[in-house]
């Protein structure tokens, strides 16, 4: 894999939110000295973490927690709305 893209890693993660959480946690582990699980070509830790996710070398230890996080994100979006939701027709 010449370059890691979000799309490559998304094939292994459930969604973008889950990918951010997983890659962030793995990046912190790498920064603390954890063994790298893929070929490292002097990449930054976040790129290495994304490569590991894309290669299915790392997974969630408690995937059931993602359901709760996704539900909370939906509730926040429903309660707050999004920019552009208002009707601008005059």
Sine and cosine of phi, psi and omega as CSV:
sin_phi,cos_phi,sin_psi,cos_psi,sin_omega,cos_omega
0.00,0.00,0.92,-0.40,-0.06,-1.00
-0.94,0.33,-0.69,0.72,0.02,-1.00
-0.71,-0.71,0.57,-0.82,0.07,-1.00
-1.00,-0.07,0.76,-0.65,0.08,-1.00
-0.89,-0.46,0.30,-0.96,0.05,-1.00
-0.86,0.51,-0.61,0.80,-0.01,-1.00
-0.89,0.46,-0.61,0.79,0.05,-1.00
-0.88,0.47,-0.72,0.70,-0.03,-1.00
-0.95,0.31,-0.52,0.85,0.00,-1.00
-0.91,0.42,-0.38,0.93,0.05,-1.00
-0.90,0.44,-0.42,0.91,-0.02,-1.00
-0.98,-0.22,-0.38,0.93,0.01,-1.00
-0.99,-0.14,0.35,-0.94,-0.06,-1.00
-0.95,0.30,-0.60,0.80,0.00,-1.00
-0.27,-0.96,0.00,-1.00,-0.05,-1.00
-0.90,0.43,-0.60,0.80,0.02,-1.00
-0.90,0.44,-0.71,0.71,0.01,-1.00
-0.90,0.44,-0.61,0.79,0.02,-1.00
-0.90,0.44,-0.68,0.73,0.01,-1.00
-0.88,0.47,-0.70,0.72,-0.01,-1.00
-0.90,0.44,-0.75,0.66,-0.05,-1.00
-0.90,0.43,-0.74,0.68,-0.02,-1.00
-0.91,0.42,-0.60,0.80,0.04,-1.00
-0.90,0.43,-0.70,0.71,0.02,-1.00
-0.90,0.43,-0.69,0.73,-0.01,-1.00
-0.92,0.40,-0.60,0.80,0.05,-1.00
-0.87,0.49,-0.69,0.72,0.03,-1.00
-0.89,0.46,-0.63,0.78,0.05,-1.00
-0.89,0.46,-0.69,0.73,0.00,-1.00
-0.89,0.45,-0.68,0.73,0.01,-1.00
-0.89,0.45,-0.48,0.88,0.02,-1.00
-1.00,0.08,0.02,1.00,0.10,-1.00
0.96,-0.27,0.21,0.98,0.02,-1.00
-0.90,0.44,0.51,-0.86,0.01,-1.00
-0.91,0.41,0.71,-0.71,0.02,-1.00
-0.99,0.16,0.72,-0.70,-0.15,-0.99
-0.99,-0.15,-0.08,1.00,0.04,-1.00
-0.78,-0.63,0.21,-0.98,0.04,-1.00
-0.88,0.48,0.79,-0.61,-0.05,-1.00
-0.96,-0.29,0.86,-0.50,0.03,-1.00
-0.96,-0.30,0.81,0.59,-0.02,-1.00
0.82,0.57,0.65,0.76,0.05,-1.00
-0.99,0.13,0.35,-0.94,0.12,-0.99
-0.93,0.36,0.41,-0.91,-0.05,-1.00
-0.83,0.55,-0.60,0.80,-0.02,-1.00
-0.93,0.36,-0.60,0.80,0.04,-1.00
-0.92,0.38,-0.66,0.75,0.05,-1.00
-0.88,0.48,-0.68,0.73,0.02,-1.00
-0.88,0.47,-0.69,0.73,0.03,-1.00
-0.90,0.44,-0.63,0.78,0.07,-1.00
-0.88,0.47,-0.65,0.76,0.02,-1.00
-0.91,0.42,-0.65,0.76,0.05,-1.00
-0.90,0.44,-0.74,0.67,-0.02,-1.00
-0.88,0.47,-0.53,0.85,0.00,-1.00
-1.00,0.06,0.07,1.00,0.00,-1.00
0.86,0.51,0.59,0.81,0.03,-1.00
-1.00,-0.02,-0.32,0.95,0.03,-1.00
-0.79,-0.62,0.55,-0.83,0.00,-1.00
-0.61,-0.79,0.20,-0.98,0.07,-1.00
-0.95,0.30,0.65,-0.76,0.07,-1.00
-0.98,0.18,-0.42,0.91,0.01,-1.00
-0.70,-0.71,0.97,0.24,-0.05,-1.00
-0.90,0.44,-0.35,0.94,0.01,-1.00
-0.91,0.41,-0.37,0.93,0.04,-1.00
-0.94,0.35,-0.41,0.91,0.01,-1.00
-0.90,0.43,-0.55,0.83,0.03,-1.00
-0.86,0.50,-0.68,0.74,0.01,-1.00
-0.91,0.41,-0.68,0.74,0.01,-1.00
-0.90,0.44,-0.68,0.74,0.02,-1.00
-0.89,0.45,-0.65,0.76,0.03,-1.00
-0.90,0.43,-0.67,0.74,0.02,-1.00
-0.90,0.44,-0.64,0.77,0.02,-1.00
-0.90,0.44,-0.65,0.76,0.05,-1.00
-0.89,0.45,-0.68,0.74,-0.01,-1.00
-0.90,0.44,-0.68,0.74,0.01,-1.00
-0.89,0.46,-0.70,0.71,0.02,-1.00
-0.89,0.46,-0.64,0.77,0.00,-1.00
-0.93,0.37,-0.63,0.78,-0.05,-1.00
-0.96,0.28,-0.64,0.77,-0.12,-0.99
-1.00,-0.05,-0.44,0.90,-0.10,-1.00
0.96,0.27,0.06,-1.00,-0.02,-1.00
-0.84,-0.54,0.42,-0.91,0.06,-1.00
-0.87,0.49,0.75,-0.67,0.00,-1.00
0.99,-0.15,-0.08,1.00,0.02,-1.00
-0.96,0.29,-0.42,0.91,-0.05,-1.00
-0.96,0.29,0.47,-0.88,-0.02,-1.00
-0.99,0.14,0.88,-0.47,-0.04,-1.00
-0.99,-0.15,0.14,0.99,-0.04,-1.00
-0.95,0.31,0.70,-0.71,-0.03,-1.00
-0.86,-0.52,0.00,0.00,0.00,0.00
